[in-house]
Amino acid sequence: MSFIKVYVKHAKLIPCIIVGLILSFNLSVRAESTSVVKQFGENLSSWVSNQRITNLQAMENLCSKFPSFRIGNKLMASMADKNNLTKTATYDWDNYITCLQKEVDNGLQISFSNIQPVPEGYIEMNYPGLQYVSCSVKINSSSSNEWKDLFILKNEKIVKITDYIEKIDEITGKKKIEIDYLELARAAFGDGDYQKCYDLYKNGGLKRLKSKKKRYCIDDIDIFPYIESCIALKDWNGAMYGFTRIMNRKYWVNGIEWKLNPEDIRDWTKEKTPLMTTLLERTYKYYIHHVGSIRKSPLICHVQTRTGLSTDQYIQYASQYFMQNKNLYRDRVIGLKAAADCGHTDAQRQIGKLYLTGYNLNKENLEYNEIMLPCDTIKAVYWFDKASERGDIEASKIAASFHLGGIGIEKNEAKAYSCYSSCEAQLDYDVQFGLGICHYYGMGTYKNEDTALQYLIMAEDWHPEIPYLIAQIYLNKSDSRAIKYLSKILQRKNVNDGIKHETLKILSDCYRLGKCGISINTEESDRLALEANKYVQMDPQQMQDYFISLTHIDFENEPL
């Protein structure tokens, strides 16, 4: 009985405990959101001051990829006007940074203060998973250039930066802030909540699009989630309405008029119609910053089901579309990266090269330092590995050299050997030499001098110093052919001093001891020993490192 009384007494506290846990959780989430905005502001202020690429990367890492980051505050609107950008309600990350760079070159200073979460009561309609943070922004320490921004976050990533607009509700008399229905809908769409996305667009999103002034154009980013949600919910009329918002009702292909209607979306045939091509391209364009989501696209899934083609085939179509149309983007790297993400081998190799050298959009115009891709060896090798897996020989050779030497990345001899082995059949000198030294030194595979000898002999003419390794193998076999290859080294030009020293020293020993079929000749031995002393000596590890360095591949960036 006493146990029951104690249980009942404590059971009354359970609701209070649950409420307390929920409140503490909400407080921690809001604190994390505030911390993200603070980090963004600190990195932006630092980047404006010192132009360090690490600050730029840190900012980008704090921004959402899907839904993709958008900005539509006062600063961005004024910069868009100065740079003659197409007038839209919001802009993407690349436009933001490109415009901001020009302002920085003109002496822009920016600071953030008073960063705090927006009170829940200020939000008329919310979507679970979104957080809202307000902050004051000041330009060039001038009170006249100060305003408040609203940061919308999801999963500790910034989804959007917009103006903080506070109003008094006419009915309740309470304060509230304006929240963009479109942003809420895109968040719902990103969570795969198509019904919620659909409802949010119906309630406010479409009304806002209708009320836009003519000088604004409607972006796919604004209405495409609604179209995809309509398709997921099989509202073909709604989907058709969405498409006619971003396209003309009449679509022309090769001089033939193609009239749009809902039945064309609902009832696909295996015939590739002009409308299907257009809708697929619109889908690819929408997902360009997050191509992994193409597989989950309601439109792609619907078309795939109706036509019987595999999703992989549509990913392949997407890679070709991005590669062929990369010139449509001001920053062509955007299309190139999307094609690489979709598995386009040439794009993967090209993006790897760009990460090795860095890519500057305006390299001919030194007035602006618009680095669109910073040098990043780890990312470069990642893309070379991807292209290598798809059989690209140049990417395989470059990746192997980095893995073998551990240049800018962690050394991985097994991966290097795998890269070389993947293109063994190509009969390429670089590959043959790479496989030769892997077997000779036992890097990434078992040490096997016989196998190494086969590869090194095939690559003998590729570099003047390869005969040294061949000679070493024959010496270990007491084979007279060692002398032939040692002599070759002395006859060749541009041989490393350390290799010359070792070659002369070995020949001196052979004459002194009568090795490899040579008659003993002490005078010749002494002469060779004196000659060897003219050159710098190498220890075995230095010798190995030197031959590994010869695997480096010179390349030129391919034109974008």
HELIX and SHEET records of a PDB file:
HELIX    1   1 SER A    2  ALA A   11  1                                  10    
HELIX    2   2 ILE A   14  ASN A   50  1                                  37    
HELIX    3   3 ILE A   53  ASN A   61  1                                   9    
HELIX    4   4 LYS A   74  LYS A   82  1                                   9    
HELIX    5   5 TRP A   93  ASP A  105  1                                  13    
HELIX    6   6 GLU A  120  TYR A  122  5                                   3    
HELIX    7   7 SER A  143  ASN A  145  5                                   3    
HELIX    8   8 TYR A  181  GLY A  190  1                                  10    
HELIX    9   9 TYR A  194  LEU A  200  1                                   7    
HELIX   10  10 TYR A  201  GLY A  205  3                                   5    
HELIX   11  11 LEU A  206  SER A  211  1                                   6    
HELIX   12  12 ASP A  220  ALA A  232  1                                  13    
HELIX   13  13 TRP A  236  ILE A  246  1                                  11    
HELIX   14  14 PRO A  262  ARG A  266  1                                   5    
HELIX   15  15 PRO A  274  TYR A  286  1                                  13    
HELIX   16  16 VAL A  291  LYS A  296  5                                   6    
HELIX   17  17 PRO A  298  THR A  307  1                                  10    
HELIX   18  18 THR A  311  GLN A  324  1                                  14    
HELIX   19  19 LYS A  326  LEU A  328  5                                   3    
HELIX   20  20 VAL A  333  ASP A  341  1                                   9    
HELIX   21  21 THR A  345  THR A  357  1                                  13    
HELIX   22  22 THR A  377  GLU A  389  1                                  13    
HELIX   23  23 ILE A  393  GLY A  405  1                                  13    
HELIX   24  24 GLU A  413  SER A  422  1                                  10    
HELIX   25  25 GLU A  424  GLN A  426  5                                   3    
HELIX   26  26 TYR A  429  TYR A  441  1                                  13    
HELIX   27  27 GLU A  449  MET A  458  1                                  10    
HELIX   28  28 GLU A  460  TRP A  462  5                                   3    
HELIX   29  29 ILE A  466  ASN A  476  1                                  11    
HELIX   30  30 ARG A  481  GLN A  491  1                                  11    
HELIX   31  31 ASP A  497  LEU A  513  1                                  17    
HELIX   32  32 THR A  522  ALA A  532  1                                  11    
HELIX   33  33 PRO A  540  SER A  549  1                                  10    
SHEET    1   A 5 ARG A  70  GLY A  72  0                                        
SHEET    2   A 5 LYS A 157  ASP A 163  1                                        
SHEET    3   A 5 GLU A 146  LYS A 154 -1                                        
SHEET    4   A 5 LEU A 130  ILE A 139 -1                                        
SHEET    5   A 5 ILE A 110  PRO A 117 -1                                        
SHEET    1   B 2 GLU A 166  ILE A 168  0                                        
SHEET    2   B 2 LYS A 175  ILE A 177 -1                                        
SHEET    1   C 2 LYS A 250  VAL A 253  0                                        
SHEET    2   C 2 ILE A 256  LYS A 259 -1                                        
SHEET    1   D 2 TYR A 359  ASN A 360  0                                        
SHEET    2   D 2 ILE A 371  LEU A 373 -1                                        
END                                                                             
